[in-house]
Protein backbone atom coordinates (compact mmCIF):
# COMPACT_ATOMS: atom_id res chain seq x y z
CA UNK A 1 0.00 0.00 0.00
CA UNK A 2 1.25 3.47 -0.86
CA UNK A 3 2.27 5.68 2.05
CA UNK A 4 -0.36 8.42 2.52
CA UNK A 5 2.20 11.14 3.29
CA UNK A 6 3.93 10.43 -0.03
CA UNK A 7 0.71 10.74 -2.04
CA UNK A 8 -0.11 13.69 -4.29
CA UNK A 9 -3.21 14.40 -2.19
CA UNK A 10 -1.17 14.78 1.01
CA UNK A 11 1.46 16.81 -0.83
CA UNK A 12 -1.19 19.37 -1.81
CA UNK A 13 -3.09 19.24 1.47
CA UNK A 14 -0.09 19.97 3.69
CA UNK A 15 1.72 22.48 1.49
CA UNK A 16 1.07 26.21 1.39
CA UNK A 17 0.68 26.29 -2.37
CA UNK A 18 -0.71 24.16 -5.15
CA UNK A 19 1.73 21.38 -6.01
CA UNK A 20 2.16 19.70 -9.38
CA UNK A 21 4.27 16.55 -9.44
CA UNK A 22 5.96 15.67 -12.72
CA UNK A 23 8.20 12.72 -13.49
CA UNK A 24 11.36 14.80 -13.09
CA UNK A 25 10.37 17.59 -10.68
CA UNK A 26 7.80 19.08 -8.33
CA UNK A 27 6.44 22.58 -8.93
CA UNK A 28 4.69 24.54 -6.19
CA UNK A 29 2.64 27.65 -6.93
CA UNK A 30 2.17 29.93 -3.92
CA UNK A 31 -0.68 32.36 -3.38
CA UNK A 32 1.65 35.30 -4.00
CA UNK A 33 2.86 33.84 -7.31
CA UNK A 34 -0.70 33.06 -8.38
CA UNK A 35 -1.97 36.59 -7.65
CA UNK A 36 1.06 38.19 -9.35
CA UNK A 37 0.48 36.17 -12.52
CA UNK A 38 -3.33 36.58 -12.44
CA UNK A 39 -4.13 40.18 -11.40
CA UNK A 40 -7.92 39.72 -11.80
CA UNK A 41 -8.05 36.73 -9.44
CA UNK A 42 -8.55 36.60 -5.66
CA UNK A 43 -7.31 34.39 -2.85
CA UNK A 44 -10.64 32.52 -3.02
CA UNK A 45 -9.94 31.64 -6.67
CA UNK A 46 -6.61 30.17 -5.53
CA UNK A 47 -8.19 28.10 -2.76
CA UNK A 48 -10.82 26.44 -5.00
CA UNK A 49 -8.43 24.13 -6.92
CA UNK A 50 -6.39 23.57 -3.75
CA UNK A 51 -9.48 22.17 -2.01
CA UNK A 52 -9.95 19.47 -4.64
Jmol script that loads the backbone (N, CA, C; Angstrom):
load data "model"
ATOM      1  N   UNK A   1       0.850  -1.191   0.000  1.00  0.00           N
ATOM      2  CA  UNK A   1       0.000   0.000   0.000  1.00  0.00           C
ATOM      3  C   UNK A   1       0.888   1.244   0.000  1.00  0.00           C
ATOM      4  N   UNK A   2       0.484   2.228  -0.747  1.00  0.00           N
ATOM      5  CA  UNK A   2       1.245   3.466  -0.861  1.00  0.00           C
ATOM      6  C   UNK A   2       1.142   4.279   0.439  1.00  0.00           C
ATOM      7  N   UNK A   3       2.241   4.859   0.853  1.00  0.00           N
ATOM      8  CA  UNK A   3       2.271   5.682   2.051  1.00  0.00           C
ATOM      9  C   UNK A   3       1.463   6.959   1.805  1.00  0.00           C
ATOM     10  N   UNK A   4       0.514   7.260   2.686  1.00  0.00           N
ATOM     11  CA  UNK A   4      -0.357   8.417   2.525  1.00  0.00           C
ATOM     12  C   UNK A   4       0.432   9.719   2.435  1.00  0.00           C
ATOM     13  N   UNK A   5       1.434   9.889   3.278  1.00  0.00           N
ATOM     14  CA  UNK A   5       2.196  11.138   3.291  1.00  0.00           C
ATOM     15  C   UNK A   5       3.005  11.351   2.024  1.00  0.00           C
ATOM     16  N   UNK A   6       3.221  10.299   1.242  1.00  0.00           N
ATOM     17  CA  UNK A   6       3.932  10.426  -0.030  1.00  0.00           C
ATOM     18  C   UNK A   6       2.982  10.614  -1.205  1.00  0.00           C
ATOM     19  N   UNK A   7       1.689  10.628  -0.951  1.00  0.00           N
ATOM     20  CA  UNK A   7       0.710  10.736  -2.035  1.00  0.00           C
ATOM     21  C   UNK A   7       0.591  12.178  -2.521  1.00  0.00           C
ATOM     22  N   UNK A   8       0.098  12.357  -3.736  1.00  0.00           N
ATOM     23  CA  UNK A   8      -0.114  13.693  -4.290  1.00  0.00           C
ATOM     24  C   UNK A   8      -1.156  14.461  -3.485  1.00  0.00           C
ATOM     25  N   UNK A   9      -2.171  13.754  -2.989  1.00  0.00           N
ATOM     26  CA  UNK A   9      -3.210  14.405  -2.189  1.00  0.00           C
ATOM     27  C   UNK A   9      -2.605  15.029  -0.932  1.00  0.00           C
ATOM     28  N   UNK A  10      -1.797  14.274  -0.213  1.00  0.00           N
ATOM     29  CA  UNK A  10      -1.172  14.782   1.007  1.00  0.00           C
ATOM     30  C   UNK A  10      -0.196  15.903   0.688  1.00  0.00           C
ATOM     31  N   UNK A  11       0.507  15.783  -0.423  1.00  0.00           N
ATOM     32  CA  UNK A  11       1.459  16.813  -0.826  1.00  0.00           C
ATOM     33  C   UNK A  11       0.745  18.147  -1.001  1.00  0.00           C
ATOM     34  N   UNK A  12      -0.421  18.146  -1.634  1.00  0.00           N
ATOM     35  CA  UNK A  12      -1.189  19.373  -1.814  1.00  0.00           C
ATOM     36  C   UNK A  12      -1.859  19.822  -0.526  1.00  0.00           C
ATOM     37  N   UNK A  13      -2.364  18.888   0.251  1.00  0.00           N
ATOM     38  CA  UNK A  13      -3.087  19.244   1.468  1.00  0.00           C
ATOM     39  C   UNK A  13      -2.200  19.920   2.497  1.00  0.00           C
ATOM     40  N   UNK A  14      -0.965  19.456   2.639  1.00  0.00           N
ATOM     41  CA  UNK A  14      -0.094  19.965   3.692  1.00  0.00           C
ATOM     42  C   UNK A  14       0.871  21.044   3.227  1.00  0.00           C
ATOM     43  N   UNK A  15       0.840  21.416   1.966  1.00  0.00           N
ATOM     44  CA  UNK A  15       1.719  22.482   1.486  1.00  0.00           C
ATOM     45  C   UNK A  15       0.967  23.798   1.465  1.00  0.00           C
ATOM     46  N   UNK A  16       1.692  24.894   1.433  1.00  0.00           N
ATOM     47  CA  UNK A  16       1.065  26.212   1.391  1.00  0.00           C
ATOM     48  C   UNK A  16       0.481  26.506   0.024  1.00  0.00           C
ATOM     49  N   UNK A  17       1.117  26.000  -1.015  1.00  0.00           N
ATOM     50  CA  UNK A  17       0.677  26.291  -2.370  1.00  0.00           C
ATOM     51  C   UNK A  17       0.032  25.095  -3.041  1.00  0.00           C
ATOM     52  N   UNK A  18      -0.195  25.243  -4.333  1.00  0.00           N
ATOM     53  CA  UNK A  18      -0.709  24.157  -5.152  1.00  0.00           C
ATOM     54  C   UNK A  18       0.504  23.456  -5.747  1.00  0.00           C
ATOM     55  N   UNK A  19       0.559  22.143  -5.616  1.00  0.00           N
ATOM     56  CA  UNK A  19       1.728  21.384  -6.014  1.00  0.00           C
ATOM     57  C   UNK A  19       1.391  20.499  -7.204  1.00  0.00           C
ATOM     58  N   UNK A  20       2.253  20.576  -8.212  1.00  0.00           N
ATOM     59  CA  UNK A  20       2.159  19.697  -9.375  1.00  0.00           C
ATOM     60  C   UNK A  20       3.376  18.800  -9.362  1.00  0.00           C
ATOM     61  N   UNK A  21       3.157  17.497  -9.430  1.00  0.00           N
ATOM     62  CA  UNK A  21       4.269  16.548  -9.435  1.00  0.00           C
ATOM     63  C   UNK A  21       4.436  15.996 -10.847  1.00  0.00           C
ATOM     64  N   UNK A  22       5.607  16.193 -11.403  1.00  0.00           N
ATOM     65  CA  UNK A  22       5.958  15.667 -12.717  1.00  0.00           C
ATOM     66  C   UNK A  22       6.960  14.537 -12.535  1.00  0.00           C
ATOM     67  N   UNK A  23       7.274  13.842 -13.585  1.00  0.00           N
ATOM     68  CA  UNK A  23       8.202  12.716 -13.493  1.00  0.00           C
ATOM     69  C   UNK A  23       9.585  13.157 -13.030  1.00  0.00           C
ATOM     70  N   UNK A  24      10.003  14.361 -13.412  1.00  0.00           N
ATOM     71  CA  UNK A  24      11.364  14.801 -13.094  1.00  0.00           C
ATOM     72  C   UNK A  24      11.456  15.937 -12.084  1.00  0.00           C
ATOM     73  N   UNK A  25      10.311  16.487 -11.644  1.00  0.00           N
ATOM     74  CA  UNK A  25      10.367  17.589 -10.679  1.00  0.00           C
ATOM     75  C   UNK A  25       9.009  17.837 -10.050  1.00  0.00           C
ATOM     76  N   UNK A  26       9.020  18.653  -9.008  1.00  0.00           N
ATOM     77  CA  UNK A  26       7.803  19.075  -8.329  1.00  0.00           C
ATOM     78  C   UNK A  26       7.756  20.595  -8.403  1.00  0.00           C
ATOM     79  N   UNK A  27       6.614  21.135  -8.806  1.00  0.00           N
ATOM     80  CA  UNK A  27       6.442  22.578  -8.931  1.00  0.00           C
ATOM     81  C   UNK A  27       5.358  23.007  -7.944  1.00  0.00           C
ATOM     82  N   UNK A  28       5.673  24.019  -7.132  1.00  0.00           N
ATOM     83  CA  UNK A  28       4.689  24.544  -6.186  1.00  0.00           C
ATOM     84  C   UNK A  28       4.374  25.987  -6.540  1.00  0.00           C
ATOM     85  N   UNK A  29       3.093  26.287  -6.644  1.00  0.00           N
ATOM     86  CA  UNK A  29       2.641  27.647  -6.929  1.00  0.00           C
ATOM     87  C   UNK A  29       2.064  28.217  -5.642  1.00  0.00           C
ATOM     88  N   UNK A  30       2.647  29.304  -5.156  1.00  0.00           N
ATOM     89  CA  UNK A  30       2.171  29.930  -3.924  1.00  0.00           C
ATOM     90  C   UNK A  30       1.082  30.947  -4.239  1.00  0.00           C
ATOM     91  N   UNK A  31       0.373  31.366  -3.216  1.00  0.00           N
ATOM     92  CA  UNK A  31      -0.678  32.361  -3.382  1.00  0.00           C
ATOM     93  C   UNK A  31      -0.110  33.646  -3.970  1.00  0.00           C
ATOM     94  N   UNK A  32       1.036  34.064  -3.504  1.00  0.00           N
ATOM     95  CA  UNK A  32       1.645  35.305  -3.998  1.00  0.00           C
ATOM     96  C   UNK A  32       1.989  35.196  -5.483  1.00  0.00           C
ATOM     97  N   UNK A  33       2.542  34.052  -5.898  1.00  0.00           N
ATOM     98  CA  UNK A  33       2.861  33.840  -7.309  1.00  0.00           C
ATOM     99  C   UNK A  33       1.592  33.837  -8.156  1.00  0.00           C
ATOM    100  N   UNK A  34       0.565  33.164  -7.663  1.00  0.00           N
ATOM    101  CA  UNK A  34      -0.704  33.063  -8.380  1.00  0.00           C
ATOM    102  C   UNK A  34      -1.331  34.442  -8.600  1.00  0.00           C
ATOM    103  N   UNK A  35      -1.367  35.257  -7.544  1.00  0.00           N
ATOM    104  CA  UNK A  35      -1.969  36.587  -7.653  1.00  0.00           C
ATOM    105  C   UNK A  35      -1.133  37.512  -8.533  1.00  0.00           C
ATOM    106  N   UNK A  36       0.193  37.362  -8.507  1.00  0.00           N
ATOM    107  CA  UNK A  36       1.065  38.189  -9.347  1.00  0.00           C
ATOM    108  C   UNK A  36       0.861  37.861 -10.828  1.00  0.00           C
ATOM    109  N   UNK A  37       0.653  36.586 -11.135  1.00  0.00           N
ATOM    110  CA  UNK A  37       0.481  36.167 -12.523  1.00  0.00           C
ATOM    111  C   UNK A  37      -0.954  36.328 -13.019  1.00  0.00           C
ATOM    112  N   UNK A  38      -1.914  36.466 -12.094  1.00  0.00           N
ATOM    113  CA  UNK A  38      -3.330  36.581 -12.440  1.00  0.00           C
ATOM    114  C   UNK A  38      -3.940  37.760 -11.691  1.00  0.00           C
ATOM    115  N   UNK A  39      -3.707  38.992 -12.161  1.00  0.00           N
ATOM    116  CA  UNK A  39      -4.134  40.178 -11.404  1.00  0.00           C
ATOM    117  C   UNK A  39      -5.639  40.260 -11.157  1.00  0.00           C
ATOM    118  N   UNK A  40      -6.474  39.652 -11.988  1.00  0.00           N
ATOM    119  CA  UNK A  40      -7.917  39.723 -11.801  1.00  0.00           C
ATOM    120  C   UNK A  40      -8.471  38.678 -10.854  1.00  0.00           C
ATOM    121  N   UNK A  41      -7.616  37.828 -10.309  1.00  0.00           N
ATOM    122  CA  UNK A  41      -8.055  36.734  -9.436  1.00  0.00           C
ATOM    123  C   UNK A  41      -7.921  37.120  -7.966  1.00  0.00           C
ATOM    124  N   UNK A  42      -8.594  36.348  -7.103  1.00  0.00           N
ATOM    125  CA  UNK A  42      -8.554  36.599  -5.664  1.00  0.00           C
ATOM    126  C   UNK A  42      -7.992  35.367  -4.940  1.00  0.00           C
ATOM    127  N   UNK A  43      -7.793  35.512  -3.656  1.00  0.00           N
ATOM    128  CA  UNK A  43      -7.315  34.386  -2.846  1.00  0.00           C
ATOM    129  C   UNK A  43      -8.327  33.247  -2.872  1.00  0.00           C
ATOM    130  N   UNK A  44      -9.611  33.565  -2.945  1.00  0.00           N
ATOM    131  CA  UNK A  44     -10.641  32.523  -3.015  1.00  0.00           C
ATOM    132  C   UNK A  44     -10.504  31.708  -4.297  1.00  0.00           C
ATOM    133  N   UNK A  45     -10.165  32.355  -5.405  1.00  0.00           N
ATOM    134  CA  UNK A  45      -9.941  31.637  -6.668  1.00  0.00           C
ATOM    135  C   UNK A  45      -8.774  30.673  -6.531  1.00  0.00           C
ATOM    136  N   UNK A  46      -7.768  31.027  -5.760  1.00  0.00           N
ATOM    137  CA  UNK A  46      -6.613  30.167  -5.530  1.00  0.00           C
ATOM    138  C   UNK A  46      -6.998  28.956  -4.681  1.00  0.00           C
ATOM    139  N   UNK A  47      -7.850  29.158  -3.697  1.00  0.00           N
ATOM    140  CA  UNK A  47      -8.194  28.096  -2.764  1.00  0.00           C
ATOM    141  C   UNK A  47      -9.130  27.052  -3.365  1.00  0.00           C
ATOM    142  N   UNK A  48      -9.889  27.403  -4.389  1.00  0.00           N
ATOM    143  CA  UNK A  48     -10.820  26.438  -5.002  1.00  0.00           C
ATOM    144  C   UNK A  48     -10.111  25.213  -5.571  1.00  0.00           C
ATOM    145  N   UNK A  49      -9.098  25.347  -6.434  1.00  0.00           N
ATOM    146  CA  UNK A  49      -8.432  24.130  -6.921  1.00  0.00           C
ATOM    147  C   UNK A  49      -7.607  23.429  -5.825  1.00  0.00           C
ATOM    148  N   UNK A  50      -7.152  24.170  -4.850  1.00  0.00           N
ATOM    149  CA  UNK A  50      -6.395  23.568  -3.755  1.00  0.00           C
ATOM    150  C   UNK A  50      -7.277  22.652  -2.926  1.00  0.00           C
ATOM    151  N   UNK A  51      -8.562  22.964  -2.818  1.00  0.00           N
ATOM    152  CA  UNK A  51      -9.481  22.174  -2.011  1.00  0.00           C
ATOM    153  C   UNK A  51      -9.835  20.832  -2.658  1.00  0.00           C
ATOM    154  N   UNK A  52      -9.576  20.699  -3.934  1.00  0.00           N
ATOM    155  CA  UNK A  52      -9.951  19.468  -4.640  1.00  0.00           C
ATOM    156  C   UNK A  52      -9.096  18.317  -4.251  1.00  0.00           C
TER     157      UNK A  52
END
end "model"
wireframe off; spacefill off
backbone 0.3
color backbone group
